[in-house]
């Protein structure tokens, strides 16, 4: 049979593709049939948090930080309750990471504060002596992309039926409403910060990346 | 069987891809060395503002070496090996020649755009699938062009039976097409912006959370399979017998290893997700199939080593044979190490640590890098019709890089296992013994050693680039094509 196939590239390619595709068909399709169910209490991210999530992605925080607590005592002691599938139901893309050059962040909102993040992102080694994390001063001057975050949320709502604007869920509304809400949320974060230029920017209706990022990190619980 | 003399092969596309193999190799590896030293000396992370941090550079390194260096090497060797084993010349078809050239230029533009967008932080965050949707579309175009050229060339062949190398190239084409399409299913958000001035370069994944992770690692693991494994096996099946003048040891073993690899590899992606929230049976399948994967992997490797049976003396005389045998040896090392890491209890310690990049690099530096360079060394006298410039330089490069790889993976083994054990250590009162930062500072010496290992490899690669450049420009001109062993000046 193999000799026969090796002289007929078309059938060879067909056989080959079937062999390669087999595992994917068996493994992936059943899991997709039952879409991942959100855990009770999981809400979609606010626009400000999504903008912060985009900052997290832009600077590839996931290259060094995981968001997946494995069910071991040594991990739950260090990071909190192990991760559940339903907690990720609204995560597009997922941000589990594959390497812990730094610690896991899946529940970082439980044990770090806005003030801690502000100091840490500016000079990690001053907050954690011996830290090898880069400094991220540019997050204090770059402006977060609230418009794209809104488009992101609205795509999730329109295309994937993520329950924005549903009872007890995160409010999205129109672009104007969402923008005003994001600024409102940003003011709350900025109130706990000490950097004057960040405070001024927020007062002027701008959202620096650091504010959005901290809002996102604080939401990880 | 026709003689080669009747056909004049066209190497213009081969030369273009050879050039990009070297160019992207230098860029990708240089960024890699910078990253390695940034972990040892973090102040290096802040020399170029937001564009020079470890996190921003890391995708440039992975994409640069995987899709810049390795893919270029794959395409260069395909257009060389393809013409020869199929007994056809690109000169015979204007259409296929145009397709091949277009394939190259679109590919080249994509990689340049990839460097620019990743530097700017435009990324989807999914590993090895970081490029945003417009670039993904561009990739689909030239991937299809590669397929057209491949099946076009196969259609024109004079050799009835298709050779093992072609099976493997074909598998890369088909599998990557499938994996890439499914993993990069993404929705550009600009179409649902509802009036907000959003970015055109942003998209979100079609899958959420655990499902996204599952598709990502089905892709991520098998991108390794079909970019770093199968096309490299395609190369060794052609270049080792050619260079050594030996027949492949066993046809049966080739068949068994090929179909075995094709069936088993795709299952193994689950080993990236052990103890995660994907269903348990998939994790178990991932573990089990990873162990089974030893058989077809070692099948190919042993087939290659036994091809040298009775001819081991060539190792002493030819640095080119040395590169290929060392590549095959590293392939065996890395394909036994992977399954070990995929065992659940080992993975509990190894996952998230530096043992993983250690494993990746004994595969990529030792197996992929050595084999691609060996292929280019073998092709150079034939495409430039000149003798290889310097055998001595090849020898020096071989040893420098081998030492570099050994430094790299040994330091990462120690670093990974040390860190994995420290994360789970408890004191006698039942409290965690180490804070996280303790498990970072302890790695400094290993990170430094790894950087030095990487630097050795990079210097070796620059020697390689210089050697090929001098071969092309000032090697002694050959009047006829060498049959087997590549001629090289001392």
Interface residues (C-beta under 8 A of the other chain):
Chain A: X2 X3 X6 X7 X9 X12 X13 X16 X17 X19 X20 X21 X22 X23 X24 X27 X28 X31 X32 X35 X36 X54 X57 X58 X59 X60 X61 X62 X63 X64 X66 X68 X70 X71 X72 X74 X75 X77 X78 X83 X84 X85 X87 X88 X89 X90 X91 X92 X93 X94 X95 X96 X97 X98 X99 X100 X101 X102 X103 X125 X128 X129 X130 X131 X132 X133 X134 X135 X136 X138 X142 X145 X146 X147 X148 X150 X151 X152 X154 X155 X156 X158 X159 X160 X174 X175 X178 X179
Chain B: X38 X39 X42 X45 X46 X49 X50 X53 X54 X55 X56 X58 X59 X121 X122 X123 X124 X125 X126 X127 X151 X154 X155 X160 X161 X162 X167 X170 X171 X174 X175 X178 X182 X187 X189 X190 X191 X192 X193 X194 X195 X196 X197 X198 X199 X202 X204 X205 X206 X207 X208 X209 X210 X211 X212 X213 X214 X215 X216 X218 X255 X259 X262 X263 X266 X267 X270 X272 X275 X276 X277 X278 X279 X282 X285 X289 X348 X351 X352 X353 X354 X356 X357 X423 X424 X425 X426 X431 X432 X436 X437 X440 X441
